[in-house]
Amino acid sequence: MPDAFPVANSISITAWLIDFLGDRAAGLQSGTAVQQPFEVLGMDSVECLMATMGLENHFGLTLDPSLFLRNPDLQGALAELMGDGTIPD
């Protein structure tokens, strides 16, 4: 039987993204990280796609590949995911 996926919510997704960014997110708290533009965090289009795929694999979600390309920061991406019901409010 496959392992269950972790619960996907704004807190767990923010923590995952901070881990994904590694040294670039050093010292960022979750409240600060959601407001930083992906460009400032050094995420180019390839890394945005890699982050989307990583979230899908980690949390068992099905996401639009352009999620992080359409939204300038994590706050926008989380709002979209909450708005479409992918994660709880």
N, CA, C and O atoms as a Tinker XYZ file with bonds, in Angstrom:
   356  protein
     1  N      0.851000   -1.179000    0.000000    73     2
     2  CA     0.000000    0.000000    0.000000    64     1     3
     3  C      0.895000    1.240000    0.000000    63     2     4     5
     4  O      1.821000    1.329000    0.807000    81     3
     5  N      0.630000    2.208000   -0.903000    73     3     6
     6  CA     1.486000    3.399000   -0.959000    64     5     7
     7  C      1.324000    4.261000    0.289000    63     6     8     9
     8  O      0.279000    4.272000    0.939000    81     7
     9  N      2.397000    4.978000    0.595000    73     7    10
    10  CA     2.344000    5.905000    1.723000    64     9    11
    11  C      1.369000    7.029000    1.411000    63    10    12    13
    12  O      1.194000    7.419000    0.256000    81    11
    13  N      0.746000    7.536000    2.447000    73    11    14
    14  CA    -0.158000    8.676000    2.277000    64    13    15
    15  C      0.671000    9.935000    2.038000    63    14    16    17
    16  O      1.783000   10.067000    2.550000    81    15
    17  N      0.125000   10.842000    1.267000    73    15    18
    18  CA     0.794000   12.118000    1.020000    64    17    19
    19  C      0.590000   13.028000    2.221000    63    18    20    21
    20  O     -0.427000   12.920000    2.906000    81    19
    21  N      1.544000   13.930000    2.493000    73    19    22
    22  CA     1.354000   14.911000    3.560000    64    21    23
    23  C      0.196000   15.850000    3.216000    63    22    24    25
    24  O     -0.162000   16.015000    2.050000    81    23
    25  N     -0.370000   16.451000    4.234000    73    23    26
    26  CA    -1.457000   17.406000    4.036000    64    25    27
    27  C     -0.915000   18.651000    3.339000    63    26    28    29
    28  O      0.087000   19.228000    3.761000    81    27
    29  N     -1.589000   19.054000    2.272000    73    27    30
    30  CA    -1.196000   20.255000    1.537000    64    29    31
    31  C     -2.045000   21.426000    2.013000    63    30    32    33
    32  O     -3.265000   21.433000    1.846000    81    31
    33  N     -1.393000   22.400000    2.601000    73    31    34
    34  CA    -2.059000   23.639000    2.997000    64    33    35
    35  C     -1.035000   24.761000    2.847000    63    34    36    37
    36  O      0.105000   24.512000    2.456000    81    35
    37  N     -1.433000   25.984000    3.154000    73    35    38
    38  CA    -0.515000   27.104000    2.931000    64    37    39
    39  C      0.757000   26.975000    3.761000    63    38    40    41
    40  O      1.834000   27.350000    3.299000    81    39
    41  N      0.651000   26.458000    4.961000    73    39    42
    42  CA     1.829000   26.317000    5.829000    64    41    43
    43  C      2.779000   25.254000    5.288000    63    42    44    45
    44  O      3.983000   25.492000    5.194000    81    43
    45  N      2.254000   24.093000    4.936000    73    43    46
    46  CA     3.128000   23.012000    4.460000    64    45    47
    47  C      3.736000   23.335000    3.094000    63    46    48    49
    48  O      4.884000   22.976000    2.832000    81    47
    49  N      2.986000   24.005000    2.228000    73    47    50
    50  CA     3.529000   24.379000    0.920000    64    49    51
    51  C      4.610000   25.440000    1.068000    63    50    52    53
    52  O      5.629000   25.387000    0.380000    81    51
    53  N      4.399000   26.403000    1.959000    73    51    54
    54  CA     5.422000   27.426000    2.207000    64    53    55
    55  C      6.697000   26.778000    2.744000    63    54    56    57
    56  O      7.795000   27.101000    2.291000    81    55
    57  N      6.558000   25.877000    3.695000    73    55    58
    58  CA     7.726000   25.182000    4.263000    64    57    59
    59  C      8.447000   24.385000    3.178000    63    58    60    61
    60  O      9.677000   24.381000    3.122000    81    59
    61  N      7.686000   23.713000    2.318000    73    59    62
    62  CA     8.300000   22.934000    1.245000    64    61    63
    63  C      9.086000   23.844000    0.305000    63    62    64    65
    64  O     10.207000   23.519000   -0.086000    81    63
    65  N      8.492000   24.999000   -0.061000    73    63    66
    66  CA     9.173000   25.906000   -0.993000    64    65    67
    67  C     10.446000   26.481000   -0.376000    63    66    68    69
    68  O     11.453000   26.623000   -1.070000    81    67
    69  N     10.419000   26.810000    0.904000    73    67    70
    70  CA    11.623000   27.309000    1.582000    64    69    71
    71  C     12.712000   26.248000    1.544000    63    70    72    73
    72  O     13.882000   26.559000    1.321000    81    71
    73  N     12.329000   24.998000    1.760000    73    71    74
    74  CA    13.291000   23.897000    1.676000    64    73    75
    75  C     13.805000   23.744000    0.242000    63    74    76    77
    76  O     14.999000   23.532000    0.032000    81    75
    77  N     12.916000   23.848000   -0.738000    73    75    78
    78  CA    13.291000   23.745000   -2.150000    64    77    79
    79  C     14.302000   24.822000   -2.534000    63    78    80    81
    80  O     15.246000   24.563000   -3.281000    81    79
    81  N     14.094000   26.032000   -2.016000    73    79    82
    82  CA    14.985000   27.147000   -2.347000    64    81    83
    83  C     16.330000   27.059000   -1.645000    63    82    84    85
    84  O     17.296000   27.687000   -2.079000    81    83
    85  N     16.406000   26.296000   -0.578000    73    83    86
    86  CA    17.666000   26.083000    0.114000    64    85    87
    87  C     18.308000   27.367000    0.596000    63    86    88    89
    88  O     17.666000   28.172000    1.270000    81    87
    89  N     19.567000   27.562000    0.255000    73    87    90
    90  CA    20.344000   28.712000    0.736000    64    89    91
    91  C     19.743000   30.057000    0.338000    63    90    92    93
    92  O     19.895000   31.045000    1.056000    81    91
    93  N     19.064000   30.094000   -0.800000    73    91    94
    94  CA    18.468000   31.362000   -1.243000    64    93    95
    95  C     17.377000   31.841000   -0.290000    63    94    96    97
    96  O     17.081000   33.034000   -0.231000    81    95
    97  N     16.783000   30.918000    0.452000    73    95    98
    98  CA    15.715000   31.289000    1.386000    64    97    99
    99  C     16.219000   31.327000    2.823000    63    98   100   101
   100  O     15.428000   31.477000    3.754000    81    99
   101  N     17.528000   31.193000    3.008000    73    99   102
   102  CA    18.089000   31.195000    4.369000    64   101   103
   103  C     17.666000   32.463000    5.098000    63   102   104   105
   104  O     17.811000   33.569000    4.578000    81   103
   105  N     17.152000   32.295000    6.283000    73   103   106
   106  CA    16.747000   33.423000    7.104000    64   105   107
   107  C     15.339000   33.918000    6.843000    63   106   108   109
   108  O     14.839000   34.771000    7.576000    81   107
   109  N     14.696000   33.403000    5.821000    73   107   110
   110  CA    13.315000   33.822000    5.550000    64   109   111
   111  C     12.363000   33.063000    6.463000    63   110   112   113
   112  O     12.461000   31.844000    6.605000    81   111
   113  N     11.473000   33.768000    7.058000    73   111   114
   114  CA    10.393000   33.148000    7.802000    64   113   115
   115  C      9.245000   32.947000    6.826000    63   114   116   117
   116  O      9.207000   33.585000    5.774000    81   115
   117  N      8.315000   32.073000    7.160000    73   115   118
   118  CA     7.240000   31.779000    6.220000    64   117   119
   119  C      6.460000   33.036000    5.845000    63   118   120   121
   120  O      6.053000   33.169000    4.691000    81   119
   121  N      6.237000   33.956000    6.772000    73   119   122
   122  CA     5.511000   35.187000    6.468000    64   121   123
   123  C      6.241000   36.064000    5.474000    63   122   124   125
   124  O      5.609000   36.734000    4.658000    81   123
   125  N      7.567000   36.071000    5.530000    73   123   126
   126  CA     8.380000   36.847000    4.602000    64   125   127
   127  C      8.480000   36.147000    3.256000    63   126   128   129
   128  O      8.433000   36.794000    2.210000    81   127
   129  N      8.616000   34.835000    3.281000    73   127   130
   130  CA     8.797000   34.067000    2.045000    64   129   131
   131  C      7.606000   34.199000    1.114000    63   130   132   133
   132  O      7.788000   34.258000   -0.102000    81   131
   133  N      6.395000   34.247000    1.645000    73   131   134
   134  CA     5.224000   34.304000    0.768000    64   133   135
   135  C      5.133000   35.630000    0.040000    63   134   136   137
   136  O      4.451000   35.720000   -0.980000    81   135
   137  N      5.797000   36.655000    0.532000    73   135   138
   138  CA     5.718000   37.977000   -0.076000    64   137   139
   139  C      6.878000   38.277000   -1.017000    63   138   140   141
   140  O      6.823000   39.258000   -1.759000    81   139
   141  N      7.913000   37.468000   -1.005000    73   139   142
   142  CA     9.073000   37.713000   -1.864000    64   141   143
   143  C      8.764000   37.289000   -3.296000    63   142   144   145
   144  O      8.339000   36.156000   -3.519000    81   143
   145  N      8.968000   38.176000   -4.273000    73   143   146
   146  CA     8.775000   37.766000   -5.671000    64   145   147
   147  C      9.723000   36.609000   -6.013000    63   146   148   149
   148  O     10.869000   36.574000   -5.566000    81   147
   149  N      9.219000   35.673000   -6.809000    73   147   150
   150  CA    10.044000   34.530000   -7.205000    64   149   151
   151  C     11.332000   34.996000   -7.872000    63   150   152   153
   152  O     12.383000   34.380000   -7.696000    81   151
   153  N     11.255000   36.062000   -8.624000    73   151   154
   154  CA    12.437000   36.605000   -9.304000    64   153   155
   155  C     13.505000   37.015000   -8.287000    63   154   156   157
   156  O     14.689000   36.750000   -8.496000    81   155
   157  N     13.098000   37.656000   -7.194000    73   155   158
   158  CA    14.038000   38.074000   -6.146000    64   157   159
   159  C     14.677000   36.848000   -5.485000    63   158   160   161
   160  O     15.836000   36.888000   -5.072000    81   159
   161  N     13.907000   35.762000   -5.391000    73   159   162
   162  CA    14.430000   34.528000   -4.799000    64   161   163
   163  C     15.286000   33.739000   -5.785000    63   162   164   165
   164  O     15.801000   32.672000   -5.451000    81   163
   165  N     15.435000   34.263000   -6.992000    73   163   166
   166  CA    16.300000   33.621000   -7.982000    64   165   167
   167  C     15.638000   32.496000   -8.745000    63   166   168   169
   168  O     16.328000   31.680000   -9.356000    81   167
   169  N     14.314000   32.431000   -8.725000    73   167   170
   170  CA    13.621000   31.375000   -9.448000    64   169   171
   171  C     13.356000   31.812000  -10.882000    63   170   172   173
   172  O     12.612000   32.762000  -11.127000    81   171
   173  N     13.974000   31.109000  -11.825000    73   171   174
   174  CA    13.694000   31.365000  -13.230000    64   173   175
   175  C     12.554000   30.447000  -13.668000    63   174   176   177
   176  O     11.988000   29.716000  -12.855000    81   175
   177  N     12.224000   30.490000  -14.956000    73   175   178
   178  CA    11.079000   29.711000  -15.437000    64   177   179
   179  C     11.288000   28.204000  -15.250000    63   178   180   181
   180  O     10.338000   27.482000  -14.945000    81   179
   181  N     12.497000   27.736000  -15.427000    73   179   182
   182  CA    12.771000   26.305000  -15.245000    64   181   183
   183  C     12.558000   25.906000  -13.781000    63   182   184   185
   184  O     11.953000   24.872000  -13.497000    81   183
   185  N     13.054000   26.725000  -12.863000    73   183   186
   186  CA    12.867000   26.410000  -11.445000    64   185   187
   187  C     11.404000   26.517000  -11.025000    63   186   188   189
   188  O     10.955000   25.788000  -10.141000    81   187
   189  N     10.668000   27.416000  -11.650000    73   187   190
   190  CA     9.236000   27.501000  -11.359000    64   189   191
   191  C      8.539000   26.203000  -11.758000    63   190   192   193
   192  O      7.690000   25.703000  -11.020000    81   191
   193  N      8.889000   25.660000  -12.911000    73   191   194
   194  CA     8.317000   24.382000  -13.342000    64   193   195
   195  C      8.773000   23.243000  -12.441000    63   194   196   197
   196  O      7.982000   22.359000  -12.111000    81   195
   197  N     10.041000   23.257000  -12.042000    73   195   198
   198  CA    10.555000   22.221000  -11.134000    64   197   199
   199  C      9.839000   22.281000   -9.785000    63   198   200   201
   200  O      9.541000   21.242000   -9.197000    81   199
   201  N      9.563000   23.484000   -9.293000    73   199   202
   202  CA     8.847000   23.635000   -8.028000    64   201   203
   203  C      7.434000   23.083000   -8.153000    63   202   204   205
   204  O      6.947000   22.405000   -7.249000    81   203
   205  N      6.777000   23.372000   -9.268000    73   203   206
   206  CA     5.425000   22.851000   -9.482000    64   205   207
   207  C      5.427000   21.326000   -9.483000    63   206   208   209
   208  O      4.591000   20.701000   -8.831000    81   207
   209  N      6.360000   20.733000  -10.211000    73   207   210
   210  CA     6.455000   19.270000  -10.260000    64   209   211
   211  C      6.805000   18.692000   -8.897000    63   210   212   213
   212  O      6.284000   17.646000   -8.510000    81   211
   213  N      7.690000   19.373000   -8.167000    73   211   214
   214  CA     8.062000   18.906000   -6.837000    64   213   215
   215  C      6.877000   18.912000   -5.885000    63   214   216   217
   216  O      6.693000   17.975000   -5.108000    81   215
   217  N      6.073000   19.972000   -5.945000    73   215   218
   218  CA     4.869000   20.034000   -5.105000    64   217   219
   219  C      3.895000   18.918000   -5.462000    63   218   220   221
   220  O      3.311000   18.287000   -4.581000    81   219
   221  N      3.723000   18.679000   -6.757000    73   219   222
   222  CA     2.837000   17.596000   -7.189000    64   221   223
   223  C      3.298000   16.254000   -6.624000    63   222   224   225
   224  O      2.500000   15.487000   -6.085000    81   223
   225  N      4.579000   15.987000   -6.754000    73   223   226
   226  CA     5.122000   14.710000   -6.278000    64   225   227
   227  C      5.076000   14.584000   -4.762000    63   226   228   229
   228  O      4.751000   13.518000   -4.240000    81   227
   229  N      5.391000   15.644000   -4.060000    73   227   230
   230  CA     5.456000   15.602000   -2.599000    64   229   231
   231  C      4.072000   15.502000   -1.963000    63   230   232   233
   232  O      3.864000   14.730000   -1.027000    81   231
   233  N      3.121000   16.297000   -2.484000    73   231   234
   234  CA     1.798000   16.368000   -1.861000    64   233   235
   235  C      0.720000   15.578000   -2.603000    63   234   236   237
   236  O     -0.416000   15.504000   -2.135000    81   235
   237  N      1.058000   14.989000   -3.750000    73   235   238
   238  CA     0.067000   14.234000   -4.507000    64   237   239
   239  C     -0.980000   15.121000   -5.159000    63   238   240   241
   240  O     -2.135000   14.720000   -5.309000    81   239
   241  N     -0.580000   16.320000   -5.546000    73   239   242
   242  CA    -1.491000   17.276000   -6.162000    64   241   243
   243  C     -1.373000   17.223000   -7.682000    63   242   244   245
   244  O     -0.376000   16.741000   -8.219000    81   243
   245  N     -2.391000   17.718000   -8.364000    73   243   246
   246  CA    -2.324000   17.956000   -9.796000    64   245   247
   247  C     -2.422000   19.457000   -9.981000    63   246   248   249
   248  O     -3.456000   20.064000   -9.702000    81   247
   249  N     -1.329000   20.054000  -10.455000    73   247   250
   250  CA    -1.252000   21.515000  -10.574000    64   249   251
   251  C     -1.038000   21.920000  -12.025000    63   250   252   253
   252  O     -0.468000   21.173000  -12.820000    81   251
   253  N     -1.501000   23.100000  -12.346000    73   251   254
   254  CA    -1.235000   23.681000  -13.658000    64   253   255
   255  C      0.261000   23.987000  -13.717000    63   254   256   257
   256  O      0.788000   24.628000  -12.808000    81   255
   257  N      0.954000   23.546000  -14.764000    73   255   258
   258  CA     2.403000   23.769000  -14.838000    64   257   259
   259  C      2.813000   25.242000  -14.775000    63   258   260   261
   260  O      3.947000   25.555000  -14.411000    81   259
   261  N      1.896000   26.147000  -15.128000    73   259   262
   262  CA     2.250000   27.566000  -15.134000    64   261   263
   263  C      1.897000   28.279000  -13.825000    63   262   264   265
   264  O      1.912000   29.509000  -13.776000    81   263
   265  N      1.581000   27.528000  -12.767000    73   263   266
   266  CA     1.175000   28.126000  -11.493000    64   265   267
   267  C      2.146000   29.205000  -11.025000    63   266   268   269
   268  O      1.728000   30.325000  -10.731000    81   267
   269  N      3.426000   28.884000  -10.953000    73   267   270
   270  CA     4.413000   29.831000  -10.453000    64   269   271
   271  C      4.840000   30.847000  -11.516000    63   270   272   273
   272  O      5.457000   31.861000  -11.189000    81   271
   273  N      4.523000   30.590000  -12.752000    73   271   274
   274  CA     4.824000   31.553000  -13.811000    64   273   275
   275  C      3.757000   32.648000  -13.870000    63   274   276   277
   276  O      4.056000   33.797000  -14.194000    81   275
   277  N      2.520000   32.285000  -13.556000    73   275   278
   278  CA     1.402000   33.244000  -13.571000    64   277   279
   279  C      1.383000   34.142000  -12.351000    63   278   280   281
   280  O      0.882000   35.266000  -12.408000    81   279
   281  N      1.917000   33.659000  -11.262000    73   279   282
   282  CA     1.866000   34.394000   -9.998000    64   281   283
   283  C      3.257000   34.922000   -9.666000    63   282   284   285
   284  O      4.237000   34.186000   -9.779000    81   283
   285  N      3.358000   36.182000   -9.260000    73   283   286
   286  CA     4.672000   36.774000   -9.009000    64   285   287
   287  C      5.319000   36.305000   -7.705000    63   286   288   289
   288  O      6.529000   36.444000   -7.527000    81   287
   289  N      4.516000   35.750000   -6.796000    73   287   290
   290  CA     5.053000   35.339000   -5.502000    64   289   291
   291  C      4.216000   34.191000   -4.945000    63   290   292   293
   292  O      3.175000   33.839000   -5.499000    81   291
   293  N      4.687000   33.617000   -3.845000    73   291   294
   294  CA     4.000000   32.478000   -3.247000    64   293   295
   295  C      2.623000   32.873000   -2.732000    63   294   296   297
   296  O      1.689000   32.073000   -2.783000    81   295
   297  N      2.492000   34.092000   -2.240000    73   295   298
   298  CA     1.200000   34.552000   -1.741000    64   297   299
   299  C      0.139000   34.462000   -2.856000    63   298   300   301
   300  O     -0.982000   34.017000   -2.611000    81   299
   301  N      0.490000   34.877000   -4.050000    73   299   302
   302  CA    -0.431000   34.786000   -5.182000    64   301   303
   303  C     -0.736000   33.350000   -5.564000    63   302   304   305
   304  O     -1.884000   33.005000   -5.847000    81   303
   305  N      0.299000   32.508000   -5.573000    73   303   306
   306  CA     0.099000   31.097000   -5.912000    64   305   307
   307  C     -0.793000   30.411000   -4.878000    63   306   308   309
   308  O     -1.672000   29.627000   -5.236000    81   307
   309  N     -0.562000   30.708000   -3.586000    73   307   310
   310  CA    -1.397000   30.117000   -2.542000    64   309   311
   311  C     -2.839000   30.596000   -2.663000    63   310   312   313
   312  O     -3.768000   29.809000   -2.485000    81   311
   313  N     -3.034000   31.870000   -2.962000    73   311   314
   314  CA    -4.390000   32.403000   -3.136000    64   313   315
   315  C     -5.102000   31.686000   -4.283000    63   314   316   317
   316  O     -6.288000   31.373000   -4.185000    81   315
   317  N     -4.378000   31.431000   -5.361000    73   315   318
   318  CA    -4.974000   30.704000   -6.490000    64   317   319
   319  C     -5.348000   29.278000   -6.069000    63   318   320   321
   320  O     -6.438000   28.803000   -6.390000    81   319
   321  N     -4.454000   28.601000   -5.358000    73   319   322
   322  CA    -4.729000   27.231000   -4.927000    64   321   323
   323  C     -5.898000   27.157000   -3.948000    63   322   324   325
   324  O     -6.671000   26.199000   -3.971000    81   323
   325  N     -6.026000   28.163000   -3.092000    73   323   326
   326  CA    -7.173000   28.205000   -2.180000    64   325   327
   327  C     -8.445000   28.556000   -2.951000    63   326   328   329
   328  O     -9.510000   28.000000   -2.682000    81   327
   329  N     -8.335000   29.471000   -3.903000    73   327   330
   330  CA    -9.488000   29.906000   -4.667000    64   329   331
   331  C    -10.095000   28.805000   -5.520000    63   330   332   333
   332  O    -11.312000   28.752000   -5.701000    81   331
   333  N     -9.247000   27.922000   -6.047000    73   331   334
   334  CA    -9.789000   26.849000   -6.876000    64   333   335
   335  C    -10.053000   25.568000   -6.093000    63   334   336   337
   336  O    -10.435000   24.550000   -6.670000    81   335
   337  N     -9.847000   25.618000   -4.767000    73   335   338
   338  CA   -10.151000   24.468000   -3.917000    64   337   339
   339  C     -9.087000   23.399000   -3.850000    63   338   340   341
   340  O     -9.320000   22.331000   -3.285000    81   339
   341  N     -7.901000   23.667000   -4.425000    73   339   342
   342  CA    -6.824000   22.676000   -4.378000    64   341   343
   343  C     -6.326000   22.469000   -2.957000    63   342   344   345
   344  O     -6.019000   21.344000   -2.562000    81   343
   345  N     -6.243000   23.555000   -2.183000    73   343   346
   346  CA    -5.874000   23.476000   -0.773000    64   345   347
   347  C     -6.929000   24.234000    0.042000    63   346   348   349
   348  O     -7.603000   25.119000   -0.486000    81   347
   349  N     -7.073000   23.889000    1.329000    73   347   350
   350  CA    -8.075000   24.570000    2.142000    64   349   351
   351  C     -7.673000   26.016000    2.448000    63   350   352   353
   352  O     -6.492000   26.365000    2.452000    81   351
   353  N     -8.690000   26.845000    2.703000    73   351   354
   354  CA    -8.460000   28.242000    3.096000    64   353   355
   355  C     -7.767000   28.301000    4.439000    63   354   356
   356  O     -7.487000   29.389000    4.942000    81   355
